[in-house]
Amino acid sequence: PMTNPMINFSAIAFKHKIYVAKNQIFEVYNPETNEWTALPSTDMTEIRLAIFEGQLIAVGKREMVDPTKLYIERFDFEDSIWKSSHVIDGFDLENYRVVTFD
């Protein structure tokens, strides 16, 4: 079972694994081992996952910083951390969906 069971989460398949995210929680499922593993968290909320140029991307908000901005981070597999990539002003995440399960 998942380390942190979730509903209303974002999910995407990447490099033979399934990545899921909800708020600050990220997990990855490895079908070869049938195991879920927690990934490092981020301070973003309303997260959507995407693949761009061969990288795992998280797109979301930081309500405590500025809820009118959209933050984009990429996961660094070598260092196992999320790295800030871009900030977009005035973006409405409510109308933006990547691969999302509700």
ChimeraX attribute file (.defattr): number of C-alpha atoms within 10 A of each C-alpha:
attribute: neighborCount
match mode: 1-to-1
recipient: residues
	/A:1	9
	/A:2	13
	/A:3	13
	/A:4	12
	/A:5	9
	/A:6	12
	/A:7	9
	/A:8	11
	/A:9	20
	/A:10	24
	/A:11	22
	/A:12	19
	/A:13	16
	/A:14	14
	/A:15	10
	/A:16	10
	/A:17	14
	/A:18	15
	/A:19	23
	/A:20	25
	/A:21	25
	/A:22	22
	/A:23	18
	/A:24	14
	/A:25	20
	/A:26	22
	/A:27	20
	/A:28	21
	/A:29	19
	/A:30	14
	/A:31	11
	/A:32	8
	/A:33	7
	/A:34	8
	/A:35	12
	/A:36	18
	/A:37	15
	/A:38	15
	/A:39	17
	/A:40	13
	/A:41	15
	/A:42	18
	/A:43	13
	/A:44	22
	/A:45	19
	/A:46	20
	/A:47	30
	/A:48	25
	/A:49	26
	/A:50	21
	/A:51	14
	/A:52	9
	/A:53	6
	/A:54	9
	/A:55	14
	/A:56	20
	/A:57	21
	/A:58	25
	/A:59	23
	/A:60	23
	/A:61	24
	/A:62	18
	/A:63	14
	/A:64	9
	/A:65	10
	/A:66	12
	/A:67	17
	/A:68	15
	/A:69	18
	/A:70	22
	/A:71	22
	/A:72	21
	/A:73	20
	/A:74	20
	/A:75	18
	/A:76	13
	/A:77	10
	/A:78	6
	/A:79	8
	/A:80	10
	/A:81	15
	/A:82	19
	/A:83	15
	/A:84	13
	/A:85	13
	/A:86	11
	/A:87	15
	/A:88	10
	/A:89	11
	/A:90	11
	/A:91	15
	/A:92	12
	/A:93	17
	/A:94	7
	/A:95	6
	/A:96	11
	/A:97	14
	/A:98	14
	/A:99	14
	/A:100	16
	/A:101	12
	/A:102	6
